Amino acid sequence: MKKLYFLIFLFMIGLFAFNACSPIERINALRITEINFIGDGLSVNISSEVIDTDKKKTASQHGFCWAMGAVPELGMVGVDSLLLGEKANEDQLFSATIERLLPSTDYYFRSFLIVDGNIKYSLPQKVRTRNMRPEDVIITITNSINAKDTIYLKGIVNKERIEFLFPVTVTQYGTLLASEPDSTKGISIVETNFMFEGMSQFFHKYAKANVPLPTVTLPQPLQNSYFAWAFVDFYPNNNPSQIQRRYTRMLILGNR
């Protein structure tokens, strides 16, 4: 019996020493408690809870990150994040609204805290947005093919929908392909033909040899990649001389 008490005594000393020397290991365990779709079904209210906290620590940053079809980590290509600033440990709950998600898409969400330079994530939560509707489409690249010497970009544009939503007149649309993540670089294909009262489809073919080389040194994960956008040109109805261009989100393609 004395031996048993002695072993328990040693275990308690070891546990105390571990907790005293390794507070970061037991700080800020997180979990996402709620994800609710709101509005048009392409926005969510998301909430997270801190379920294990060292009262002496304050997070220098906290928030949410998310990605399409993959578990997100801060700094990864294709990961979006919402930073909510410093957070004291007494605040056990935090929440945010995330907007402009894409329809018919699987998203993975995680909450995070940054404490002493270390990032702590919640387990990922997967949700799927509602199915795409015709009115969702303004302009988008729906598919890409990265062949040996050629890149193909396929997509759709809805001129009538754009002009219904905004007091503008659409003049043309197109795609742009570059070897660096800068929409002012690269080459483009432009079209002016629109399908009447419907969505126009486009299928653009680019020769890789015609794409200018990057003018800057890219981070290792992005080196030898291609970057693509679709765009529309338009003018406000009250000022026809003011031509403007709006791009879709950048699409990162495979290696050159």
SERO-4910 file (N, C-alpha, C, O; in steps of 0.05 Angstrom, whole numbers):
BEGIN
 pado doro    nc1    nc2    nc3   cac1   cac2   cac3    cc1    cc2    cc3    oc1    oc2    oc3
  Met    A     17    -24      0      0      0      0     17     25      0     12     44    -14
  Lys    A     39     25     17     56     48     17     69     52    -11     73     75    -19
  Lys    A     75     30    -24     86     33    -51     67     46    -71     75     62    -87
  Leu    A     41     38    -68     20     50    -85     18     80    -81     17     96    -99
  Tyr    A     17     88    -55     16    117    -49     40    132    -59     38    154    -69
  Phe    A     63    119    -57     88    131    -67     87    136    -97     95    157   -107
  Leu    A     76    116   -112     74    119   -141     54    141   -148     59    156   -167
  Ile    A     32    142   -134     12    164   -139     25    191   -133     21    210   -148
  Phe    A     41    192   -112     54    217   -105     73    226   -127     74    249   -134
  Leu    A     89    207   -138    107    213   -160     92    222   -185    100    241   -199
  Phe    A     69    209   -190     53    216   -214     42    245   -211     43    260   -230
  Met    A     33    252   -188     22    279   -183     44    300   -186     39    322   -197
  Ile    A     68    294   -176     91    313   -179     97    317   -209    102    339   -218
  Gly    A     98    294   -224    104    296   -252     83    312   -267     90    328   -285
  Leu    A     58    307   -261     36    322   -274     38    351   -268     34    368   -286
  Phe    A     44    358   -244     46    387   -237     69    399   -251     67    422   -261
  Ala    A     92    385   -253    115    396   -266    110    400   -296    118    420   -308
  Phe    A     96    381   -309     89    384   -337     72    408   -342     77    423   -361
  Asn    A     51    411   -326     33    434   -330     47    460   -324     42    480   -337
  Ala    A     66    461   -305     80    485   -298     99    493   -320    103    517   -325
  Cys    A    112    473   -333    132    479   -353    121    482   -381    135    493   -398
  Ser    A     97    472   -386     86    471   -413     59    483   -414     40    470   -422
  Pro    A     55    509   -407     28    520   -406     17    523   -434     -8    522   -437
  Ile    A     34    526   -455     23    530   -482      9    505   -492     -9    506   -508
  Glu    A     18    481   -482      6    456   -491    -23    453   -483    -38    439   -495
  Arg    A    -31    467   -461    -58    464   -452    -74    490   -455    -95    493   -442
  Ile    A    -65    507   -471    -79    533   -474    -96    533   -499    -88    522   -520
  Asn    A   -119    544   -497   -135    551   -520   -143    528   -538   -139    529   -562
  Ala    A   -154    507   -527   -167    487   -543   -193    499   -553   -207    512   -538
  Leu    A   -199    494   -579   -221    508   -592   -241    488   -604   -233    465   -609
  Arg    A   -265    496   -607   -284    481   -623   -304    500   -636   -312    520   -623
  Ile    A   -312    494   -660   -333    510   -673   -360    499   -663   -365    475   -664
  Thr    A   -377    517   -653   -402    509   -640   -426    511   -659   -446    498   -655
  Glu    A   -423    528   -679   -447    534   -696   -439    545   -722   -422    563   -724
  Ile    A   -452    536   -744   -450    547   -770   -478    548   -782   -489    527   -787
  Asn    A   -488    572   -786   -515    575   -797   -515    591   -822   -503    613   -823
  Phe    A   -529    582   -843   -532    597   -867   -552    619   -863   -572    615   -849
  Ile    A   -547    642   -875   -565    665   -872   -569    678   -900   -555    672   -919
  Gly    A   -589    695   -902   -593    711   -926   -599    693   -950   -617    677   -950
  Asp    A   -582    697   -971   -586    683   -996   -574    655   -996   -573    642  -1017
  Gly    A   -565    645   -973   -554    619   -971   -524    617   -978   -513    595   -979
  Leu    A   -512    640   -984   -484    641   -991   -468    657   -970   -446    666   -975
  Ser    A   -480    661   -947   -467    673   -924   -472    656   -899   -493    643   -897
  Val    A   -453    656   -880   -457    640   -856   -451    657   -831   -433    674   -832
  Asn    A   -465    652   -810   -457    660   -783   -443    637   -770   -453    615   -769
  Ile    A   -419    642   -760   -402    621   -749   -393    629   -721   -385    652   -717
  Ser    A   -394    610   -702   -387    615   -675   -367    594   -665   -367    571   -674
  Ser    A   -349    602   -647   -329    584   -636   -327    589   -606   -333    610   -596
  Glu    A   -317    568   -593   -315    569   -563   -287    560   -555   -276    541   -566
  Val    A   -275    574   -536   -250    566   -523   -257    547   -501   -271    555   -482
  Ile    A   -248    522   -502   -256    502   -482   -234    494   -463   -239    478   -445
  Asp    A   -210    505   -467   -189    500   -448   -170    524   -449   -158    529   -470
  Thr    A   -167    538   -427   -153    564   -427   -134    567   -404   -140    560   -381
  Asp    A   -110    577   -410    -92    586   -389    -98    616   -384    -94    632   -402
  Lys    A   -107    622   -361   -116    649   -355    -95    670   -358   -101    694   -360
  Lys    A    -69    662   -357    -48    682   -359    -41    690   -387    -26    709   -391
  Lys    A    -53    677   -407    -46    682   -435    -68    697   -449    -92    693   -444
  Thr    A    -60    714   -467    -78    729   -485    -70    724   -514    -46    726   -521
  Ala    A    -89    718   -531    -83    713   -559    -78    740   -573    -92    759   -570
  Ser    A    -56    740   -588    -49    764   -603    -67    767   -627    -70    789   -639
  Gln    A    -80    745   -636    -98    746   -659   -116    722   -657   -109    701   -647
  His    A   -141    726   -666   -160    703   -668   -178    708   -691   -181    730   -701
  Gly    A   -192    686   -700   -210    690   -722   -218    663   -734   -218    642   -720
  Phe    A   -224    664   -760   -233    640   -774   -218    638   -801   -211    659   -813
  Cys    A   -214    614   -810   -203    610   -837   -219    589   -851   -231    572   -838
  Trp    A   -220    589   -878   -236    570   -892   -225    566   -920   -210    583   -931
  Ala    A   -231    544   -933   -222    537   -959   -242    519   -973   -258    505   -960
  Met    A   -240    518   -999   -258    501  -1015   -245    473  -1018   -223    471  -1029
  Gly    A   -259    453  -1008   -251    425  -1013   -226    416   -999   -216    394  -1005
  Ala    A   -215    431   -980   -191    423   -966   -190    436   -938   -201    457   -934
  Val    A   -177    422   -919   -174    433   -892   -156    457   -893   -133    454   -902
  Pro    A   -164    480   -883   -148    504   -886   -127    507   -864   -130    498   -842
  Glu    A   -105    520   -872    -85    530   -853    -77    558   -862    -75    563   -886
  Leu    A    -72    575   -843    -64    603   -850    -39    602   -867    -19    588   -861
  Gly    A    -39    618   -888    -16    620   -906    -17    601   -929      0    604   -948
  Met    A    -35    582   -930    -37    564   -952    -50    578   -976    -67    596   -972
  Val    A    -43    569  -1000    -55    580  -1024    -85    572  -1025    -91    548  -1019
  Gly    A   -102    590  -1031   -131    584  -1033   -146    586  -1007   -169    579  -1006
  Val    A   -132    595   -985   -145    597   -959   -153    626   -954   -136    644   -956
  Asp    A   -178    631   -947   -187    657   -938   -188    658   -908   -191    637   -895
  Ser    A   -185    682   -896   -186    684   -867   -199    710   -859   -199    730   -874
  Leu    A   -210    710   -835   -222    734   -823   -208    738   -796   -212    721   -778
  Leu    A   -193    759   -793   -179    765   -769   -195    783   -751   -205    804   -760
  Leu    A   -198    776   -726   -215    790   -707   -199    805   -686   -211    818   -668
  Gly    A   -172    804   -687   -156    820   -669   -148    805   -644   -151    781   -642
  Glu    A   -139    821   -624   -130    809   -598   -154    799   -583   -176    809   -585
  Lys    A   -148    778   -567   -170    765   -552   -160    757   -524   -142    741   -522
  Ala    A   -173    767   -503   -167    759   -476   -180    732   -470   -202    727   -481
  Asn    A   -168    716   -454   -178    690   -448   -205    689   -433   -219    669   -433
  Glu    A   -211    712   -420   -237    713   -406   -260    711   -426   -282    704   -418
  Asp    A   -255    719   -451   -276    718   -472   -277    690   -484   -261    684   -501
  Gln    A   -295    674   -475   -295    645   -483   -308    641   -510   -301    621   -523
  Leu    A   -325    659   -519   -339    656   -544   -332    678   -564   -328    701   -556
  Phe    A   -331    671   -589   -328    692   -610   -343    682   -635   -345    658   -640
  Ser    A   -351    701   -652   -367    694   -675   -362    715   -697   -351    736   -692
  Ala    A   -371    709   -721   -368    727   -744   -388    719   -765   -399    697   -765
  Thr    A   -391    737   -785   -407    731   -809   -388    730   -833   -372    748   -837
  Ile    A   -389    709   -848   -373    705   -872   -391    705   -896   -410    690   -897
  Glu    A   -385    722   -915   -402    727   -938   -389    719   -964   -365    713   -965
  Arg    A   -405    720   -985   -396    716  -1013   -383    689  -1017   -362    686  -1030
  Leu    A   -395    668  -1006   -387    641  -1012   -398    633  -1039   -417    645  -1049
  Leu    A   -386    613  -1051   -395    604  -1077   -417    582  -1074   -415    566  -1055
  Pro    A   -436    581  -1092   -456    560  -1090   -445    533  -1099   -424    531  -1112
  Ser    A   -459    511  -1091   -452    484  -1098   -423    477  -1091   -409    465  -1107
  Thr    A   -414    486  -1068   -386    483  -1061   -383    472  -1032   -398    481  -1014
  Asp    A   -365    454  -1028   -358    444  -1002   -337    462   -990   -316    467  -1002
  Tyr    A   -342    473   -966   -323    490   -951   -316    476   -925   -332    464   -912
  Tyr    A   -290    480   -918   -280    471   -892   -273    496   -876   -258    514   -885
  Phe    A   -284    498   -851   -280    521   -834   -264    512   -809   -268    490   -799
  Arg    A   -247    530   -799   -233    526   -774   -231    553   -760   -228    574   -772
  Ser    A   -234    552   -733   -227    576   -717   -198    573   -708   -187    551   -708
  Phe    A   -186    595   -701   -158    594   -693   -152    616   -673   -166    637   -671
  Leu    A   -131    612   -657   -119    632   -639    -89    631   -643    -77    610   -648
  Ile    A    -77    654   -642    -47    656   -643    -38    666   -615    -43    688   -607
  Val    A    -23    649   -602    -13    655   -575     17    650   -574     26    628   -580
  Asp    A     32    670   -567     62    668   -566     73    658   -592     93    644   -593
  Gly    A     61    667   -614     70    659   -641     61    632   -650     67    624   -672
  Asn    A     47    617   -633     38    590   -640      8    592   -648     -8    605   -635
  Ile    A      1    577   -670    -26    577   -679    -40    552   -669    -30    530   -672
  Lys    A    -63    556   -657    -80    534   -647   -106    534   -663   -120    554   -664
  Tyr    A   -113    511   -676   -136    509   -693   -158    492   -679   -152    474   -662
  Ser    A   -182    497   -686   -204    478   -680   -203    455   -700   -189    457   -721
  Leu    A   -218    434   -695   -222    414   -715   -238    426   -738   -255    444   -733
  Pro    A   -234    418   -763   -248    429   -785   -277    421   -785   -284    399   -777
  Gln    A   -294    439   -794   -323    433   -798   -329    437   -828   -323    458   -839
  Lys    A   -342    417   -840   -349    418   -868   -378    425   -872   -396    414   -859
  Val    A   -383    444   -890   -410    450   -898   -411    453   -929   -391    458   -942
  Arg    A   -435    449   -940   -439    452   -968   -459    474   -973   -481    473   -962
  Thr    A   -452    492   -991   -471    514   -997   -493    503  -1015   -491    481  -1027
  Arg    A   -514    519  -1018   -537    510  -1034   -529    508  -1064   -508    517  -1072
  Asn    A   -547    495  -1079   -542    491  -1107   -541    517  -1122   -554    537  -1114
  Met    A   -526    518  -1144   -524    542  -1160   -551    548  -1174   -565    530  -1184
  Arg    A   -558    573  -1175   -581    583  -1189   -572    600  -1212   -550    612  -1212
  Pro    A   -589    602  -1233   -581    619  -1256   -574    648  -1248   -556    660  -1259
  Glu    A   -589    658  -1228   -584    686  -1220   -558    690  -1205   -550    712  -1200
  Asp    A   -546    668  -1196   -520    670  -1182   -498    678  -1201   -478    691  -1193
  Val    A   -500    671  -1226   -478    674  -1245   -477    702  -1256   -496    711  -1268
  Ile    A   -454    715  -1252   -448    740  -1266   -427    734  -1287   -431    738  -1311
  Ile    A   -404    726  -1278   -383    715  -1295   -365    697  -1278   -359    703  -1256
  Thr    A   -358    675  -1290   -341    656  -1275   -327    637  -1294   -337    631  -1316
  Ile    A   -303    628  -1286   -289    606  -1299   -299    580  -1287   -295    575  -1263
  Thr    A   -312    563  -1303   -323    539  -1292   -304    515  -1295   -307    495  -1280
  Asn    A   -284    516  -1313   -266    494  -1317   -241    504  -1329   -241    523  -1344
  Ser    A   -219    490  -1324   -193    496  -1336   -179    470  -1342   -181    450  -1328
  Ile    A   -163    471  -1364   -147    448  -1372   -119    457  -1377   -114    475  -1393
  Asn    A   -100    446  -1362    -72    453  -1364    -58    431  -1380    -48    411  -1368
  Ala    A    -57    433  -1406    -45    413  -1423    -15    419  -1426     -4    437  -1413
  Lys    A     -1    404  -1443     28    406  -1445     37    433  -1454     54    445  -1442
  Asp    A     25    443  -1476     33    469  -1488     11    490  -1487     15    512  -1496
  Thr    A    -12    482  -1477    -36    499  -1479    -52    499  -1453    -53    479  -1439
  Ile    A    -65    522  -1448    -84    523  -1426   -111    531  -1437   -113    550  -1453
  Tyr    A   -132    517  -1429   -159    523  -1437   -175    533  -1413   -173    522  -1392
  Leu    A   -190    554  -1417   -207    566  -1397   -236    566  -1407   -242    577  -1428
  Lys    A   -253    553  -1392   -282    552  -1400   -298    566  -1378   -292    563  -1355
  Gly    A   -319    581  -1387   -336    594  -1367   -361    605  -1379   -368    599  -1402
  Ile    A   -375    621  -1362   -401    633  -1370   -402    661  -1360   -390    669  -1340
  Val    A   -418    677  -1375   -422    705  -1367   -452    711  -1371   -464    702  -1391
  Asn    A   -464    726  -1353   -492    733  -1354   -495    763  -1355   -498    776  -1334
  Lys    A   -495    773  -1379   -497    802  -1384   -523    814  -1372   -522    835  -1359
  Glu    A   -545    800  -1377   -571    810  -1367   -572    812  -1337   -583    831  -1326
  Arg    A   -559    793  -1324   -560    793  -1294   -543    816  -1283   -551    829  -1264
  Ile    A   -520    821  -1296   -503    843  -1287   -518    869  -1290   -518    886  -1271
  Glu    A   -531    873  -1312   -545    899  -1318   -571    901  -1302   -581    923  -1298
  Phe    A   -581    879  -1292   -604    879  -1274   -596    888  -1246   -610    903  -1233
  Leu    A   -573    877  -1237   -564    883  -1210   -553    911  -1207   -556    923  -1185
  Phe    A   -541    922  -1228   -527    947  -1226   -535    965  -1249   -541    955  -1271
  Pro    A   -535    991  -1245   -542   1010  -1266   -518   1014  -1286   -507   1036  -1287
  Val    A   -511    993  -1300   -488    994  -1318   -496    981  -1344   -516    967  -1347
  Thr    A   -478    986  -1364   -480    972  -1390   -455    957  -1395   -433    969  -1395
  Val    A   -457    931  -1399   -434    914  -1404   -426    916  -1433   -443    913  -1451
  Thr    A   -400    921  -1438   -391    924  -1466   -376    899  -1476   -378    893  -1500
  Gln    A   -361    886  -1459   -346    862  -1467   -338    846  -1443   -340    855  -1420
  Tyr    A   -327    822  -1448   -318    805  -1427   -295    788  -1437   -289    788  -1461
  Gly    A   -281    775  -1419   -258    759  -1428   -244    745  -1405   -254    744  -1383
  Thr    A   -221    734  -1411   -204    721  -1391   -175    732  -1394   -168    743  -1414
  Leu    A   -160    729  -1373   -132    737  -1372   -115    715  -1359   -123    704  -1339
  Leu    A    -92    710  -1371    -74    690  -1361    -47    702  -1357    -36    716  -1375
  Ala    A    -35    697  -1333     -9    709  -1327      8    688  -1313     -2    667  -1303
  Ser    A     34    693  -1311     53    676  -1297     59    686  -1269     77    676  -1255
  Glu    A     45    707  -1260     48    718  -1234     21    728  -1224      4    734  -1241
  Pro    A     16    730  -1198    -11    737  -1188    -17    767  -1190    -21    780  -1169
  Asp    A    -17    777  -1214    -21    806  -1219    -38    808  -1244    -29    802  -1266
  Ser    A    -62    818  -1241    -81    820  -1263    -73    842  -1283    -86    844  -1304
  Thr    A    -53    858  -1278    -44    878  -1297    -23    866  -1316    -14    879  -1335
  Lys    A    -14    841  -1311      6    828  -1327     -8    806  -1343    -31    799  -1338
  Gly    A      7    794  -1362     -4    771  -1376    -17    779  -1402    -14    801  -1412
  Ile    A    -32    760  -1414    -46    763  -1439    -75    757  -1435    -83    743  -1417
  Ser    A    -92    768  -1453   -121    765  -1450   -134    758  -1476   -123    763  -1498
  Ile    A   -158    747  -1474   -176    743  -1497   -202    757  -1490   -214    752  -1469
  Val    A   -212    773  -1509   -236    790  -1504   -257    783  -1524   -251    777  -1548
  Glu    A   -282    783  -1515   -305    778  -1533   -326    799  -1529   -329    811  -1507
  Thr    A   -341    805  -1550   -363    824  -1548   -390    812  -1556   -410    826  -1555
  Asn    A   -390    786  -1563   -415    773  -1570   -429    762  -1545   -417    746  -1530
  Phe    A   -454    769  -1541   -470    760  -1519   -495    745  -1529   -506    753  -1549
  Met    A   -502    724  -1515   -527    711  -1521   -550    727  -1510   -549    737  -1487
  Phe    A   -570    731  -1526   -593    748  -1518   -609    733  -1497   -617    710  -1501
  Glu    A   -615    747  -1475   -632    737  -1453   -622    709  -1443   -638    691  -1440
  Gly    A   -596    707  -1439   -586    682  -1429   -557    684  -1421   -545    706  -1424
  Met    A   -545    662  -1412   -517    662  -1405   -500    654  -1428   -505    633  -1441
  Ser    A   -480    670  -1434   -462    664  -1456   -439    647  -1446   -429    652  -1424
  Gln    A   -431    627  -1461   -409    610  -1454   -384    619  -1469   -386    628  -1492
  Phe    A   -361    615  -1457   -336    621  -1471   -316    598  -1467   -317    584  -1447
  Phe    A   -299    594  -1486   -279    573  -1486   -254    585  -1498   -251    587  -1523
  His    A   -234    592  -1481   -211    607  -1490   -186    589  -1490   -182    574  -1471
  Lys    A   -170    591  -1511   -146    574  -1514   -122    592  -1513   -119    611  -1529
  Tyr    A   -103    586  -1495    -78    601  -1492    -54    583  -1498    -52    561  -1487
  Ala    A    -36    593  -1514    -10    580  -1518      9    588  -1495     13    612  -1491
  Lys    A     20    569  -1481     37    576  -1458     62    592  -1467     71    609  -1451
  Ala    A     71    588  -1491     95    602  -1500     90    632  -1503    109    648  -1503
  Asn    A     64    640  -1505     58    669  -1508     54    683  -1481     52    708  -1481
  Val    A     54    669  -1459     50    682  -1433     77    693  -1423     96    678  -1421
  Pro    A     78    718  -1417    104    730  -1408    113    717  -1382     97    709  -1365
  Leu    A    140    716  -1379    151    705  -1355    147    724  -1331    143    748  -1336
  Pro    A    147    714  -1307    143    732  -1284    164    753  -1281    188    748  -1288
  Thr    A    157    776  -1271    176    798  -1268    186    799  -1239    203    816  -1233
  Val    A    175    782  -1222    183    782  -1194    189    753  -1186    180    734  -1199
  Thr    A    203    749  -1164    208    723  -1153    185    715  -1135    179    729  -1115
  Leu    A    172    694  -1141    148    685  -1126    155    667  -1103    176    653  -1104
  Pro    A    139    665  -1083    143    646  -1061    144    617  -1073    131    612  -1093
  Gln    A    158    600  -1059    162    573  -1069    136    559  -1078    136    546  -1099
  Pro    A    115    560  -1062     91    545  -1070     78    556  -1096     63    541  -1109
  Leu    A     84    580  -1104     72    592  -1127     90    593  -1152     82    600  -1173
  Gln    A    115    585  -1148    133    585  -1171    124    566  -1192    115    544  -1186
  Asn    A    127    574  -1217    120    557  -1240     90    553  -1243     82    534  -1257
  Ser    A     74    569  -1230     45    567  -1233     35    587  -1253     48    606  -1261
  Tyr    A     10    583  -1262     -4    602  -1279    -28    613  -1262    -38    600  -1244
  Phe    A    -36    638  -1269    -57    652  -1254    -77    662  -1275    -70    675  -1294
  Ala    A   -103    657  -1269   -124    664  -1289   -146    679  -1276   -152    675  -1252
  Trp    A   -158    697  -1291   -182    712  -1283   -201    713  -1307   -193    711  -1330
  Ala    A   -227    716  -1300   -247    726  -1320   -254    754  -1312   -251    762  -1289
  Phe    A   -264    769  -1332   -270    797  -1326   -293    807  -1344   -298    796  -1365
  Val    A   -306    828  -1336   -325    843  -1352   -317    872  -1353   -307    883  -1333
  Asp    A   -321    885  -1376   -318    914  -1379   -346    926  -1381   -363    915  -1394
  Phe    A   -350    949  -1368   -376    962  -1368   -372    992  -1363   -351   1001  -1355
  Tyr    A   -394   1007  -1367   -394   1035  -1359   -420   1041  -1344   -441   1030  -1351
  Pro    A   -419   1059  -1325   -444   1068  -1311   -462   1081  -1331   -454   1097  -1348
  Asn    A   -488   1076  -1328   -507   1087  -1348   -508   1118  -1347   -515   1130  -1367
  Asn    A   -500   1129  -1324   -500   1159  -1323   -474   1171  -1331   -470   1195  -1331
  Asn    A   -454   1154  -1339   -428   1164  -1348   -415   1145  -1368   -397   1130  -1360
  Pro    A   -425   1144  -1393   -415   1125  -1413   -385   1127  -1419   -374   1108  -1429
  Ser    A   -372   1149  -1412   -344   1151  -1418   -326   1138  -1397   -302   1136  -1401
  Gln    A   -337   1130  -1375   -322   1118  -1353   -322   1088  -1354   -338   1074  -1340
  Ile    A   -305   1077  -1371   -303   1048  -1374   -289   1035  -1349   -268   1045  -1341
  Gln    A   -300   1014  -1338   -289   1001  -1315   -287    971  -1320   -300    960  -1338
  Arg    A   -269    958  -1305   -266    929  -1308   -267    916  -1280   -256    927  -1261
  Arg    A   -281    894  -1279   -283    878  -1254   -274    850  -1259   -283    837  -1279
  Tyr    A   -257    839  -1241   -246    812  -1244   -259    793  -1225   -269    800  -1204
  Thr    A   -260    767  -1233   -267    746  -1215   -244    741  -1196   -222    753  -1199
  Arg    A   -248    724  -1176   -226    715  -1159   -205    701  -1175   -211    686  -1194
  Met    A   -180    705  -1168   -158    692  -1182   -159    662  -1180   -164    651  -1159
  Leu    A   -154    649  -1203   -152    619  -1204   -123    611  -1207   -110    621  -1226
  Ile    A   -113    594  -1190    -85    585  -1191    -85    558  -1205    -97    539  -1196
  Leu    A    -70    556  -1228    -68    532  -1243    -42    517  -1237    -25    528  -1221
  Gly    A    -38    494  -1248    -15    478  -1243     11    489  -1254     11    511  -1265
  Asn    A     32    474  -1251     59    483  -1259     61    487  -1288     48    475  -1305
  Arg    A     80    506  -1295     86    511  -1323    102    489  -1335    109    490  -1359
***
